[in-house]
Each structure stands twice: as C-alpha cells, then as structure tokens.
C-alpha cells in the first residue's frame, strides 16, 4: 500500500483513508477503515471528470451490485452525488494475479486449474447478472484468501481503449479480444477470450501475444494462434476454444465452467462447484499487504512487556477524541509524553518502533500518529480510546490549561479552581486508565490544589480528600487507583479477546502457554473468542515445544530414539540437550565444523558426525572419539537400534555398515541410488533403501544378499525389535513381513501412506509419517492417531516415548514438539461397526444397531444397558423427545416397532405395506407423531403415524429421506437429500427444494430450539442457516481456514447459541451461531463418518458417535472445558508469567 | 479333421499361457500406485464376496496320456475370516478339493490361487468349480475337452485407443477374432476391465465381430486399468461342425490423465439370498463411495457418495445383459443402497453407477444369483 499523497482526502463519508491501493484511468482506489475498523476499498472518481464518466461510474456500481458477491468485491456503499463520488467495496486481502505471478511464479497443474475455474466461475456469475466485464486482465483478478475475485468490472475504460479519442493506446491491450481490436460490438464473448488469455498469463507469466509495439500485438490477436503447449487437458482445449478468433466459436462462460467442473447444466450447482474448487486458490505467502491493525499489532507485540504497557499512555496523548468516534491525530512534543513513568528513553523506544512502520511521523520536533485511519483500523487503540473518550476530552482541556499556565509564567491566575479543579482532580484520581498526567500537568494540578487550600475554606474537606487521592494516584504511578466498574469490564473483555488470539497464535510454537492463555482468557471474560480458544486447546494435540539452546544456522540436530534427548552439533561443539528440562546434559568439543549430518544412538551414548570429508563417531560418555575416523563424506547416516552399528550412505553412492566401538567395516556395497539403510535390532540384517522405491535385504553376518519380501518394493522399511518382522511401506499400506521361515505378509497398517516409519522400543507401537501427518499405530494394525503437523521441516524424526503417551518430533531450528498421543482415556467403542444410531433423552441414551444386534447404551457411562433388544435389524431409529419410546424401522421384514425403553418392552409391531425398508424416522416434538420415510431402493413419500393409535394418519406429498427433522414448534418437517423439502404441518403444503440446489443434496438438517432457524449441512459447502419462516438464507458457516468437510450431522445446543457439525471425515466442530464463526479447531473425533451428534443435559457436553463405533464426549460447558485444559496442561500461570503475557489486565488465578 | 499336433507342443503351449497369465497376475502389484487410498471406514466390514473367478487355461484341453495342470484364480473382497474353500465337480460326479493360497492383495481385494492337475483319463465335458467364501458361493463352469473337440480361436491385435486417454473421454477397444476354419462374422466378444488397483475383471461391454472377425466398441473411460477381450466359444457340435473354443486376449493397460472429476467405486455389493427360488425377492445392497476432491483430510480420501442413482442389470446364464436397467436405487447419506428385485432365472446381476455431479463412473460389480 502506498501512503496518501498530498491533496488526498483523509476521510470520505464515514471512511478514514489509510493509503492508496491503486490508480486507474477512472479514479484512485484507497484503503480505508469504517467506524468499526473494518478494512474497505474506496474508489474515488477523479476530480473534474464529466457527466459521462460519472454515469459510467454509476453503471459500474450498479453492475457490481448485481453480481453475486462471492466472486467479486462486494459493493458496500456507492455515493455518486457526493462532492467526491465514490464506491466503497469489500477489501479483498490478496494481491492481483499479476502480482501473485511476479511473487510466486506461474501457476501450474492443480493451482492453475483451480484458478482458471475460479475466474470462470466469477465470469459465469457476472454474465448471469447480464453484466459484461470487458476488462478482464490479471490486474483485475485478486487472489483473495478464499479464492480469486474479479474486480473493477463494468467500466468501459474508454480512455484506455478507444482509438478514436486520443489516437494511441494508453493501457495494455494484451487481453483484448479480436472483435474489440476490430472495433466491433463487445459481447460476453470478450470476457471468455480474456479468460483464456488470463489463464495463459497465469500459466506462463507472459501475455499470450507479444512483439514490439501495438501493431505486432494486434497482429497477434487477430491472426496468430496462441501457444498453449504449456497447458494440459482439459484446460488446453477450453482455452483454445475460448480464444477462438470468431466470437461465435467461443463457448459461453457457463459451458466453460461445465467443462471445468463437470456435472449438469444447471447454473447454481455449477457455480457452487466452481466456487468450491476455487476456494483453495491461495495468495502467495506474504503477498497480501498487512492491514494497519496487523502492522500496529506487530509493533506492539515486538515491544518488551514493560514498554508495551506504556504504549497507551504514549499514543493516547497523540489523539484528539472527536464526537462520535471521529478521533483525530494530534501533534505533540516528545517532552509532553514524559510523565514520570514514561521516561525519555522509553518514549523514544516506543516512538521509534511505531515510526519504523510509518505509524508515527516526526516533523519539526513534533510527533504524531501518521495515519488518521489508525484509530479506526487498530482495535486495540480503538478500545483504549473508547474506554477513555470522555476522560481524553478532560485531559486535552487540562493539558491546554497547563500549557497556558506554563506559557504565561505559571501565574496563579491561570490555575484551575472551583468546579474545574474538583472535576479535574476527581478525574485524575479515579477516572483514568491509560491516560497519565505528564510532569507539567501534574505540576499544574498540584499548584491548583495548593492555591485551592489557601482560597477555598468552604471546599476544604472535599478538596483535601481529592488531593489525597491525587497524591496517591501520582505517587504510585499506577495506571489508575480506582476504576469504574464499566471500564474494568470493558478492559477485561478486550484483554480476554487479545489473550484468546494470543493463545491461538501460539498453538504450534508454544502449545503449553497456548493452553494456559486460553483458560486465562476465559477467566478474564466469558467472551466467544475465549470459549473458542478453550475448545481449540482441547482439540490441540501439542503438549509443549521445547526450544533448543542458542545455535547458529550451521547447527545440525538429531533426536534420540525415545525423544528425550537432542544432540546439537554446532561450531565444533556437540551438546546433549535434555528436551524436557531444557538444559544441557553434557557436551563435547572438537567435533568439527562444516558438519553435514549427525546421528545419535538410541541410548544417547554415541554420536556420529559427518563432516566434509569423513565421519567420526564420538563416545559421549567418555567424551572422546570412538574408533578411527571413517574416510569419505556421508550424505546420510544413522545408528542401528542396538547402538553397536552405524549405517551410512556415502557421497560416492555406496552404503556401508560399521561397528561403532571397534570401527570395523561390516559391509560396503555400491548402490548408486541408496538413500538410507535400516539395520535390525540384532545387528544381523540390513536393508538399504534405494531410489525408485526399492530396497534390498542383506545378511550382515555372511555378507550375502537375501530375497527381499514383497518383491523388494518399498518407500521405507523398518525392522521390528523382535527381529522377526520387517515393516515395508509400499503403496498405500505398510505390510509386516514375517522374516522367519517362509516370508509371509502379516499385519497391515492400512492407508498409512508412509514415506517413513519407525517402531517404538518395545515393538508395540509404530510411528508413520506421510509428508503431512504423523500416524501412530499398534503393531496389530490399529490406527491410534493421525495428526497433521504444522511444521514438517524437521521431519522425518518422530520418536515415541517409552510409555507410549508422548510423541516427539523435530521442528525446524532444533525445537522439539511433543504431542499427547494418549490424552485421557480412550473413547469407549460401542461396536466395531455401527449401521444406524440415535441419541435420545438429551443424549442420555443411545440406540445402536451394530452388525449383529440392536443395543441400548447409557451414554454418559459409556456402558451397554442390558442385553440387545429382540428386534429385526434396524435400518432407522428414533427416540421420542422424552426418551421413553424408541421407534425402530426394519427391513427384513419391513416393519415399524415401538419400544418402551425403560421396560424394554415392544409396544407395537406395525407392518409396512409395499415398501422394502424404513430409511428414516423422526418424532414430532410432542411425541405423538412419527414421520416415517419408507424406501423401495429410493425414498417413497413420507408417512405420518399416530404413535398412540398405532396407525398411519397421513401421507405427505413429498418423498422422504434419511435426513429429517421436525420444527420444535411442530409446524413443519424438513426433509434432506437431493430433493429437499419443507413441509408445513398439519396443512401438508410442500416447499420443494427450499434449501437450494447442490451436488449431493442436503446431508443433514436441524432446527434451532426457538424454531426460527433451520441449519442444513452440505458436501463441501459448509452449513447454511435459513429463516425457518421466510426460507431465506440468513447465513453460512464455513471455516475461516482449512478445508470444508461433508457436513453429515448437525445439532443445536439447547440454548441455540452453538451448533455442532459432524463431518464425513470424522471431524466434529462447534460454531458460534450468532457470529457465524467456528469455535476452536475441529476435533479429529472418529476414523469414519460421524453418525450422530447430540448435546447432553443442559448443553454441558456434546456427544458424537462415529460409524467406527466410537463414542466421544466434548466438554462444552466452558468451566468443564477449562478444567479439562488445566488437567492437560498440568500447571498454571504464575503472577510473573501473567504479567509478561497479559500486561493489560490484572492477575487472575488460571488453573 | 483335427489339426495334427505333437504332445510336446501342446504342453509347452499350455505352460506358456499359464506363465503369461501368472505374469499378468503378479504384475498387478507393480502397477499399484501409492495415490489410491481407501476410505477410512467400511472397508473391513464389507461382507465376504467372490468378485471374480477364472480357470486357466479355459477351456482345459487335455493331451492324451498327459497330466494337465490348471489354475483356479479367485478374487475375493471383504473378509470371511478364513480361506476360500472349493471343490471341483466333474460331469461323472467325480470331486476334488481345491486348496487356495493367497496370491495377491489389492486395496479392496485379495487374490487366491488353487492348483489342480487333471490326470489322464478323467471325464471330459463341463466341470464346475464350486467356491465358498464366507456366506458367498460362486460357481465357475468350464470345459474339459480333447484337442479335437473344438477348433482353437485367438484374439489378436487387441488394442485401446487413445492411450493415455483424457478423463471421461471416449476410447475405442478393437481387435480381431481369428480361427482357422470358421466363419468369424457375428461372434459375441465381451470386453472386460480391471481397475489399476484391483484384481477382479468386470464385464463392461460387448461387441459383435464383422466379416473378418474384426470388432470394435467405443465407450467413455473412467479410470486407468486393464482391458481385455473375451470370446466364450461355441458349444460342441454346433457351428457347422467347426465349433470354436473360447479365448481371451492379452490384457492391455490403459493409462488415463486425471482431470477435475472424482473417481467413484462400489464397496461391498451383495445379492442375496443365492440360491433362491424363482419369483422370490433378492436383496441387492452395497455402498458407493467417491474420492473427496482437492484437499482431503489425512486418511479420508474416500467418502460416501450420497443421493446418487445406481442401476441394476441382469444377464441370464449364457445370455446377454438386459438392454435396460431392471431396477434403480438411490444412495443414502452414508452412500449405501438397497434394492429388492425378483429373481426368475439364474444369472449374473450387476450394479452400475454412471457418474453424477462431478463423479466419474464406477467400475460395475457383478454377483451371481442361482435360481433353483
């Protein structure tokens, strides 16, 4: 962002301008902030432009408003009659495509495809709104955080493009379609052409036609075929068609999109699919210019805690509070900032830090806030100002009075007296938070009080009391002595939010502190952000990250087999670092410089150091080299698990195994593609791993090659400690081969996809790594954990602790992260497989149809209630709202049975005629009606059954589904699936597909407890919230980052504030319904699709059942969540730690 | 008159075919790519089923006085907790146990192999291999005959164009049926497909030969894998006195460029009960899954394909596939489908999914249902 230029307005309407984003033929685009601090883009028409330009400007605003907002920058406001006509639109945080290509290079493969799809989706939406962009080019495609957006459309850009008015080309016409060059009518086909050209640009970083001068360019556009050799199908064919010279030969934008995402010809699902694809286009890292808030926050965070606490004192002095929030920068002399606590040096440090980021300007011995938008843009500053708005006005008056007094030779006549003095002293003593009195102001008030004592006997006592307060306030130099309750609350809310944000930012770098900060945030104020941070702590697996000792960039690291010790080799010195304690355990000097690789034996006794020309093994207990130097450079080395052998791969393309103590070479084989060598625990076997996913098996005792199991194909292999098994990762699985006797495949780690794996010391656990996530498995092949890693720079290096409860791995720079792999108790597993399931009675009960039987479970206790019910296999289940009745739909035979849950007694068996099975069931809120969805392969019309009379009472005029929900007031039934519907009851009126078209239909549905909102879950489109009466969409829940899951289960909390979603991936997450934001990170809850979700009594807990048969409980009540986080953290924040981390609020007990 | 040949040539020929097929069989693993991950759920719970069985060679042509080894290759899915069991039944009522050993493994399937040696003097005619795996029973009929009984036929120059092919783009499968003395026009050739990461063959299409035995069929590609053409032969004493033996072409691998669509497949399809009585309902159930697009969470590359229409097709024993689907079903929220259809004759049932909403087609699954 460029700074504002002289003459630029500082404010337009309600928007404070912060800088220039760009300048075009028609006007200037500014970055600005509204009253709430929201970042926007304001496009201002150039002064002096005529009526025609203004009309085009109006057209652009109208066009932009017509276009669906997801593919462009949403227009927030347009005022074309203002003195400065302007359009205010959403700020898209990302660079233009041109800039993204400059920063990150051309787009390739999937990224290119997604980008092209995103732009095509936007075009289809633009054309759908009957708008032709006419100026699509890489500068008008912004790579936002949620996919590409097309901006700046509807402008004819006549000045740049017209050959008639000026006779020359002002802009770059490289993206013009031939018909524009020929001056013919420009229909939507010009945009399709431009899409092709933009796609070529994205793929190559070059415009499709070039040459010297406009003539060559025009010749290219009119006569040459673009070079599309860099594109792959289907893009190549689509771009070729899009860039057909004759506009009639080009596909429509809708056909383009169809070609890209497939599916039917209906536009809405096409746009949804296109958006879905394009959402994963991300701007290059660091490409988005940081907002003022980000810059200011960075400066603030970069200060030492002591200075940080003084920032409000310094900055508030540089603000003049306005009416209604129109706060203005104020110039001050640096001396004005000194108040006895803020000294000259401190003031200089704080000012310099902000000045470096151009947030504070110095001019002629005075300093000021450089950007008038800063008070709007930076929430922290806004909160400081808002908390003291009235006080600041007092303060300004006091400061002016003090300056006058001082300027006039400190005459008594200029001192405060009477009411002015009382008010000023009362404020100074009790009403301040951040604002402090500088030395002059203190002297002024002191002198005023002294004079008052002499003059005002009538007011003596009162004044004396105030004076005492003032003395206390000034002498203690604390921020304030007495604070108003409201101000304190406001401050705590602000501090809670900041603390929660800090917790989330520390998740991967300092997880232990993150956990404690999330609890601290909740202790400060029960705000949604604090709650989200608590849930985030519960979902977080990281227990701690241990920082390494200070090292240079040359340092090399190796983690011991149990993850407890880190070897650090740096600057000729090797240090053994106790990871948990964070201290040195021993050190050896003279290990050499320019170290390429290091290896540490499992027991931490031996260290191998590979230098430029040789490898040396060190006995760390004796602190001296062991054995002779091994000549030659090694590019990989590792100790065998016994610690007696060292395996290495040389630069010369050989693999070798050496005895550690004696330095004897056991084997030395040429293998140009050798990458690593696995050695068995008994030192008998070695398995070199070669490129091309091959490995060999060698007997070290005989030096003979053995037959490698599985055809010798593997990405990685590892020996089991029992010496009988070789784990081989090839393709999607890891297969355990029995090496004794006839080699046979045994256990499989299904879907491990491992590029690396290792056994735990006792062989019971296996750690795998698939380039993204770390996996933990039992040696029987049961998956215990699969966890995506935030930082994989130090991988593969994972080690499982001896107790199997912690998994350590190296991060970049030698830090060691520890994951809880067995946090708390394992969830109960109700069955190895769940066919269908229902929660009942506030999740007290669950009815579970396993592969063989129908069982009732006590959810809280995780225990089965009695023997299975004697029922045919259920295909659908539902509890009555009071939990007393269970309805069971079955298949063989197709029958509906009703059970008294307490007595386990079948009350009725109602055969269903002409259907194959029951696919869905739902009880009405009063428990009197049961909606039944029969199926004959596809769902038949919904039947309503009278529960008491045991008879069918109605057949609705719409097909049912396995996803159904009654509105809590009983006035409607929502049905999911592809043909979703809302059926009014009792009238039976049907609204067909009120929840919109989508690829996979409505996958889950739930009403809010107040009946006002209905939530529908989709495949990869998140959750839509609808007004249950008007059936209008009122919101969408989609993660702010990361992927969208198929939302297959939904549950509102009893108070309606929270919504829980369960995904096809097994993830469960909580949302703040009002804020439309996720609360914390998703829980990786199940290894299969989530089968059911329900809140427990009072909404204190959430339960989920997975298709994998596991039952999970999540504490939703924040106090419980806080207790659970504290239990995991195992510690608390001391007062000192609190002060360092949360300087803006006073200490509270955390855990 | 039968074509003269020597014993040595025949046994060498049989061995060569066996070797070739073995090579093809075992080369599967080499083709498996690391990219195809299975769904996180459902895979271990699929009911035990026989996906495919074949005898090699087919037909079994005996040489007078010689021992003739044969292989029964079997592909199963799901888990029965034990090995498949099999019995060979001769036309004369003779029986022999088959011992299956595991020979291969694919993400959803297991390959098994049983060896058997026909001794000189065994009964000629139609033999059956009855294979049980869990509750699934599969019958495989094949002919054991002497060299003179039918004329040999071969499929030559079998090819797939284009290769590699774009996703969902048309491919043409073409070849020639060759035989020495017979008219080659209007012979039915079946085209079978085996996905890259699977072991079982599925019948996909059929073609009728032209004057020169040439055949060609065009269809849309949906995933990379192996294609082959199969000619089932003509019954003894038919075909103007020159009946033809069945034959299979070599398998040809077709590579496919992946595009924006997602792959889909059936996981666990059963058609039960079998055997059953004519007019009774047979329940077809299973699950349809598809890849999650773009950026799936770890370990969840395949998820339920909900609200998809699947169709059911029938081919009576010895006949052709029904020209239209005989039933339809829609998948539920967890991708499963169930449809009850009346069984009137013994034959093969197939479930198909033609692709919907950005999905590619799924390779169809077949099950035998025997009607008493």
Contacts between the chains, C-beta under 8 A, distances in Angstrom:
chain1	res1	chain2	res2	distance
A	110	B	294	7.5
A	113	B	260	6.6
A	114	B	294	7.6
A	117	B	260	7.6
A	232	B	257	7.1
A	233	B	166	5.0
A	233	B	257	6.5
A	233	B	259	7.1
A	234	B	166	6.8
A	234	B	167	7.8
A	234	B	259	5.7
A	234	B	260	7.1
A	260	B	260	6.1
A	261	B	260	5.9
A	261	B	358	6.0
A	262	B	168	7.6
A	262	B	260	6.3
A	262	B	261	5.2
A	262	B	357	7.8
A	262	B	358	4.6
A	263	B	356	7.8
A	263	B	357	5.0
A	263	B	358	5.0
A	264	B	357	7.3
A	269	B	357	7.0
A	273	B	357	7.7
A	273	B	358	6.0
A	276	B	293	7.5
A	277	B	260	7.2
A	277	B	293	7.3
A	277	B	294	6.9
A	280	B	294	5.4
A	280	B	295	5.9
A	711	B	29	6.7
A	711	B	30	7.5
A	713	B	29	7.4
A	713	B	30	7.5
A	715	B	34	7.3
A	730	B	34	7.8
A	731	B	29	7.9
A	731	B	32	4.7
A	731	B	33	6.9
A	731	B	34	5.0
A	731	B	36	8.0
A	732	B	32	8.0
A	732	B	34	6.0
A	732	B	36	6.4
A	732	B	37	5.0
A	732	B	38	6.7
A	732	B	107	6.3
A	733	B	107	7.8
A	745	B	105	7.1
A	750	B	38	6.7
A	750	B	43	7.2
A	751	B	37	5.2
A	751	B	38	5.5
A	751	B	40	7.1
A	751	B	299	5.8
A	751	B	301	7.9
A	753	B	34	6.5
A	753	B	37	6.2
A	770	B	298	6.9
A	772	B	298	5.9
A	773	B	298	4.1
A	773	B	299	7.7
A	775	B	298	7.9
A	775	B	299	7.9
A	783	B	299	7.6
A	786	B	298	5.0
A	786	B	299	4.9
A	787	B	298	8.0
A	788	B	297	7.7
A	788	B	298	5.7
A	832	B	45	7.5
A	833	B	45	4.7
A	851	B	45	6.9
A	875	B	338	8.0
A	891	B	338	7.1
A	892	B	283	7.8
A	916	B	338	6.6
A	916	B	339	7.4
A	916	B	340	4.9
A	917	B	338	6.2
A	919	B	332	6.3
A	935	B	338	7.3
A	936	B	339	7.6
A	936	B	340	7.6
A	937	B	327	6.4
A	937	B	328	6.3
A	937	B	329	3.4
A	937	B	330	7.0
A	937	B	337	7.0
A	937	B	338	6.6
A	937	B	339	3.6
A	937	B	340	7.5
A	938	B	309	7.8
A	938	B	328	6.7
A	938	B	329	5.9
A	938	B	330	4.1
A	939	B	330	6.9
A	961	B	333	7.9
A	962	B	332	4.8
A	962	B	333	5.0
A	963	B	333	5.9
A	976	B	333	7.6
A	977	B	306	7.9
A	977	B	307	5.5
A	977	B	333	8.0
A	978	B	307	4.0
A	978	B	330	7.8
A	999	B	357	3.8
A	999	B	358	6.4
A	1000	B	305	7.6
A	1000	B	306	5.0
A	1000	B	307	5.5
A	1000	B	357	6.7
A	1001	B	306	6.6
A	1001	B	307	4.2
A	1003	B	306	6.1
A	1003	B	333	5.9
A	1004	B	333	7.7
A	1019	B	306	7.2
A	1020	B	292	7.7
A	1020	B	293	7.3
A	1043	B	294	7.8
A	1043	B	295	5.1
A	1043	B	296	7.4
A	1043	B	297	6.5
A	1045	B	297	7.3
A	1046	B	292	7.5
A	1046	B	303	5.9
A	1046	B	304	7.6
A	1046	B	306	7.9
A	1048	B	304	7.7
A	1048	B	333	6.0
A	1048	B	334	7.7
A	1064	B	292	7.5
A	1064	B	300	7.1
A	1064	B	303	4.1
A	1064	B	304	6.2
A	1065	B	40	7.7
A	1065	B	292	7.7
A	1065	B	296	7.3
A	1065	B	297	4.4
A	1065	B	300	4.1
A	1065	B	303	7.1
A	1066	B	40	6.7
A	1066	B	41	8.0
A	1066	B	300	6.9
A	1067	B	297	6.8
A	1084	B	297	7.8
A	1087	B	40	4.9
A	1087	B	41	6.5
A	1087	B	299	7.2
A	1088	B	39	7.7
A	1088	B	40	5.3
A	1088	B	41	2.6
A	1088	B	42	7.0
A	1089	B	41	6.2
A	1089	B	303	7.0
A	1089	B	304	6.2
A	1089	B	334	6.1
A	1091	B	334	7.9
A	1106	B	41	7.9
A	1107	B	41	4.9
A	1107	B	42	7.4
A	1107	B	334	6.9
A	1108	B	40	7.7
A	1108	B	41	5.7
